[in-house]
Amino acid sequence: MSVSLYYSARRRAPLTAAERAAVADVEAAHRASFPYAEEESLHLYADDADDPGELLDGSTRMPMHPGRLLPVVAAVLDSVTALRRALPDAEWRVHLDDLDVEWDETEGYSLPGMRDAALVAELGGP
């Protein structure tokens, strides 16, 4: 059984050229800093022409290795936070299967313990 993180942004107005460039910059920065090449990372789906209100959506399957889970969650949520900050007037939904990930203006998207180095080490992470 796998667990996935899902993220989506909606609004009436389509992405501007500057916003598309900002999204591309976030994706490139994410790829450059993602800790595990063999794990699934930030994955944005192709544009859905049938849903004009959809700005972007995507998902990331979480690793089965417990020691990789928190670093992957942190990396992806950091990127989704950057995407939200690039598209602040969109309506966002971020959830880990059926658990909503709440937005915090200061921290962005996060889950308890995702940056706890001792917990990551205990789980067998880097």
N, C-alpha and C positions, 0 to 999 in steps of 0.2 A: 504494500500500500504506500502510495507516495502522497506527499503534502506539497502544495504549491502556493506561491505568493502571487496574487492577482492585483493589477493596478489599471485604472482607467481614468480618463479625463474627458469631460463633455462640456460643450457650450454651443450656442447658436452660430457664432461667427467662426469661420474656418481659421486654421493657422495662417499667420502672416509669413512672409519670407524670412523676416528676422526671427520669428518663433521657430520656424523649421530649422534654421541654422543653429539656434540655441539647443534644440532637441538633439541635433546631430552632434554638437559639441559635448553634450552630456553623455551620449552613447559612446563617443570616442574616448572620453576620459574614463568612463566605466571600464571599457575593454582594456585600456592601458593599465588600470590599477586592480583589476579583478584577481583575487588570490589563487584561483585554481582553474587552470586551462581545461581540465577534464570535467569540470562541473558546469551545469547550466547556469547562465548568468542572466542579466537584464535582457529580455526578449520582447521587443515591440512588434506587434502584428502589423501586417500590411494594412494600408488605409482601406476602410470599408465604405465604398461609394454608396452603398444602400442605406447608410446611416449618417446623414450629413452633420448631425450633432456630435458625433464621436471625433474627438481630436486625436486621441491615441489610446491604445490599450495593449496589454501584454501580460505575460506570466513568466514565472521562473519556478521550475521544479526544485524543491529543496533536496540537498544531499542526504543520503541514507547514513553516511558516516557521521556519528554524533559530534566528533571534533571539528568537522567542517561546517556544521549547520550554522552556528552563530556567526563565524566570519562571513559566510555567504549571505545570511540574512542582513547583516550590517552593511555589506557592500551594496547589495541591491536596494535596501531601504535608503541608503545615502544617495544613490542615483535617482530614486523616485522622488526624494526630497528635492534634489536639484531640478528635476523636471517640473515639480509643482511650483517651485520658485520662479522658473522660467515661464510658467503659464498660470499666474496667480489668480486670474479671474475665471478659471475653469472650475467645474464641479468635479471633485476627485473622490474616488473610492479605492481604498487599498485594503486588502484582506488576505489573511493566511487561511485558506479554505473558508471556514465559516466564522472565523474570528476577525472582526474589524480591527485594523491598525489605526489608532487615533492620530490626528495631526496636532502637533504642538508648535506654536509660532517660533519658539526659540530653538528647540531640538529637531524639529521636523518629524519624520516618521521614525519610530523606534519601538522596540520591544524590551521589556525588562530583562536585564542580564546580558543583552547582546554584545556589550563591550566589556564584560567582566572577564579580565584576563585569567583570573584563577579558575573560573568556571570553564572557560574554553580549554585551559590546560587539563583540568580534571576530566573533561570529555574526550581528551586525546587529540586536541587541536595543536596548532603550531605554537 
